[in-house]
Structure formats: structure tokens, C-alpha cells
Amino acid sequence: MTDETSYGFDTLQIHAGARPDPATGARQTPIYQTTAYVFRDADHAAALFNLQEVGFIYSRLTNPTVAVLQERIATLEGGVGAVCCSSGHAAQIMALFPLMMPGNNVVVSTRLYGGTVTQFTHTIKRFGWNAKFVDFDDLDAVKAACDDQTRAVFCEAIANPGGYITDLDAISAIANEAGVPLIVDNTSATPYLCRPIEHGATLVVHSTTKYLTGNGTVTGGCIVDSGKFDWSASDKFPSLSAPEPAYHGLKFHETFGALAFTFHGIAIGLRDLGMTMNPQAAHYTLMGTETLSLRMDRHVENAMKIAEWLENDPRVDYVTYAGLKSSPYNARVEKICPRGAGGLFTFAVKGGYDACIKLVNALEIFSHVANLGDTRSLIIHSASTTHRQLTEEQQVAAGAAPEVVRVSIGTENADDLIADLDQALAKATA
Ligand SMILES: *Cc1c(COP(=O)(O)O)cnc(C)c1O
């Protein structure tokens, strides 16, 4: 496409990154199901291996189908480049990997996807990294947590499971002052509802498993780079600013400028960690992105109707949807995600833990699964599943208290979803 910046979101979600296949004219992006690519000659091979020329070597690093998805997500997010990988969790490790050395820490929000809390609490310690959990509504606490070993600040735009909205502008100002990048997990919002880079984020990570694919078929992840961070402004990020021994002393930032993080993600991250997205997964996710805005509008419309209905139901204690006037996060919708507060929220059932379990068992249209962002409506009791590894204190801080269920509102008819909730609440609270 000629000048992508002039096109609207609905156009870009279909066309960005893609062009008719040069070999066959195929209009849809082919699934390049190949492991390796033939070099033109020995000089071409050497240039590719030296990063002097960009091209395809081996599908652990790059693949043409995956490359289309990378360009599409980067465009939708307003970034300069993106690296796709095998899952959202892989994307989080791949985002931190160029930034962190043993002894370094990342300052993270307490309101995160349950698996991320576990990854950051336990697993990253094996790399010598540490996460400092802070309430991101307490800006002084975030500021105080940043120390000279901090290498990144991490939060979700619309935070799982409660649908809480983070004040990204305030958080990015703190990260900026500390001289470290802000990484925003934009999985729940998607670039249609929120564009974190416009609020100061350096990197945006996704679980493409969720809304970007949109139909619960494949796992995947993505890291988008804004291209705006000056990796050479301090000596904090030697992987990007100092000579890289594995590439004859090449300095990524000096050589690739705004694309330094993206090139590092491919040439070091995917090459050595191997958390690669396969072309089939990229294909399914490309299909999903084509209808992203249409689905997100319906997710938001349905979530609003259902949240309002639940809030007025005497069998429900409270509803956390930020789209509701009663939500303490309602004022942030206009600023952070003006097209709506997403499709994800929790509600508390009168009768607590036991009533939640009965509700989940009684629903017919809602599926009881550990996933979100599907066209189907989904429900889960976080405290007994996704947030089970957390202490009760961590569960409450994360918005996954024992008396709440999390819903991911699908794109079905809202009236059918309300009727389903109505009959199940009757059984749960009888
Ligand atoms: C699902 C999810 C992840 C993890 O993604 P996977 O693709 O399951 O590895 C991370 N963050 C958020 C907000 C998620 O919803």
C-alpha cells in the first residue's frame, strides 16, 4: 500500500502488510509452509547471515506469512516494527529479554492476567530477573518502586480480569522520568479500542490468541515497538546499545536506529529462544484481524447491555465494567479507550464462592473455559482456576476475589446472553 497513514482502521486491518502474491497473484496471503529459503548464491547467504541484507533464511527467524501479520499489527498499533511469537507469554519474555540482565527488575501492576502474575512472580527469577508488584492507581508507589536496577515498567491497558483501565499517560511519564521503557499488554483492549503508543508506551505486547484472532483457534503473541526509545541514552540497555559479540560487534541501536528492538527480537530473540509463531497460526490470526473492528464494536455494545442488566439485578452484588457510570474507572474510558471499555469484566454473585460455582455450571450459551476474546461468550471463576496459584491477597489485588466470576462477552445476541444469565442466576442463588 502506498501511504498507509492516510487509511482508516477498517481499511488497514484488512490490507496492512499484505499485497497480492508476487509469484501467483493470489489475493489472500498464502500460508508459506516452508522451513527454509533458497539463497541466490553464496554472497547472498553471507549478506543475510551478517544482517547486511534483509530476507528469509529459516522459519525460526522469519517467514513471509508471519511477516505480513507482523506488519499488520505494527501498523494497527502505530509502531515501526513487530515480532510475532508462539504465545502471549512468549511475547512477554521476548519483550523483557533485550532489556534485562541478572539483578535487574521490572515494575509491574498488581492487576494482571493470572498467568502473567505467576510468570513474573516465579519463573523470571530463574533468569535472575525480579518483578516488583505495585498498585498502578498509586502513582507515588510506582515512582518509588523504580530504582537503578529497574529496566522496564509493565501493565495492561484494560486489565484482566476486572476490565480496569490503566492511566497510561501518567504511568508512561513515570517510566520516562526513570529512563526505562513502558511495556503495555494490549490484549484485552486491542489497537481498535486503545493505542498505547499514543499514550507514551515504548513496547506493546499481545496475546494474539484472544481478540486479534477472535475465534479461539490458535495461540500466538506479538511485540510491537514504537521505535521512539533512545536505547543509547544510558548504559542500561547494553544488548541494544553495546557491541553484540554474536554479530561481530554490531551495535543494534547504532545500526538499525528505530528498528533496533525489532531486529534484536528476530536476530537474537527468535534465533536463540526459538519461541516462533508458525505460518498456520499467522494465517488464522490474519483472518481474524480483518474483522477486528466489527467484532470489537459488538463486544463493547453487548458488554454494556449485559453489565447494565447485571448491575440492576438484586442477585448480583457488584459489576466491575469500566463502561458503567458507577465504575471508578469510567472517567478513563474517554481518555484511554474512547471506543469503549472492551468486553471483559467481573461480577460478584450473592452467595459467594459456592454460588459462583453453581452459576458457571448452570449456564448454557456461555462456555466455561480459560480463554477470552472469542466470538463466543465465555465465563470462568478465576479464583478456582486462572488465579488459583495466587494467594487470596493477590487474588483480591488482581480483581479475582473468590466471590466474582469473569465474563468475556461474545458477539451473540445480547438478549440471548441475558436470558442465559437470568436462568443460571436463578439456579445459583435459589
Ligand atoms: C491470555 C493472556 C496472556 C497470555 O497469552 P497466551 O497466548 O495464553 O500465552 C497474557 N496477557 C493477557 C492479558 C492475556 O489475556
The ligand as a Gaussian input file, in Angstrom:
#p B3LYP/6-31G(d) Opt

LIG

0 1
 C       -4.045000     -14.751000      27.570000
 C       -3.282000     -13.594000      28.006000
 C       -1.890000     -13.637000      28.105000
 C       -1.111000     -14.878000      27.782000
 O       -1.262000     -15.199000      26.434000
 P       -1.105000     -16.688000      25.862000
 O       -1.325000     -16.531000      24.411000
 O       -2.151000     -17.524000      26.545000
 O        0.266000     -17.143000      26.223000
 C       -1.233000     -12.509000      28.519000
 N       -1.899000     -11.378000      28.829000
 C       -3.237000     -11.300000      28.748000
 C       -3.919000     -10.029000      29.114000
 C       -3.990000     -12.400000      28.350000
 O       -5.317000     -12.317000      28.273000

